[in-house]
Amino acid sequence: MEAAVQKPNKLLARFSELDRRLVAAARRRAPREALDRTAAMLQGTRTAVLGPVEHSAKSAIAASLYFRDPCGNFIELCAPGR
């Protein structure tokens, strides 16, 4: 049985709203709660997500979220440390 393959234009259309939200989030320092909400939203779109990954207490970054955009670029979203 062949796996269903989505056409690129449909896949990109699905991510258009997500792209707008990510750009808006990137323009401000998002707290950890926003990173958790973003992870949940991405998982709802069947996007493979790694994280949130916790960083050491000495790091300026508290946690990171890793995923790929529709074009295959690797994206990291970070929540600042306290």
Stockholm file with secondary structure:
# STOCKHOLM 1.0

chainA/1-82         MEAAVQKPNKLLARFSELDRRLVAAARRRAPREALDRTAAMLQGTRTAVLGPVEHSAKSAIAASLYFRDPCGNFIELCAPGR
#=GR chainA/1-82 SS CCCCCCCHHHHHHHHHHHHHHHHHHHTSCCCHHHHHHHHHHHHHTTCCEEEEEECCTTSSEEEEEEEECTTCCEEEEEEECC
#=GC SS_cons        CCCCCCCHHHHHHHHHHHHHHHHHHHTSCCCHHHHHHHHHHHHHTTCCEEEEEECCTTSSEEEEEEEECTTCCEEEEEEECC
//
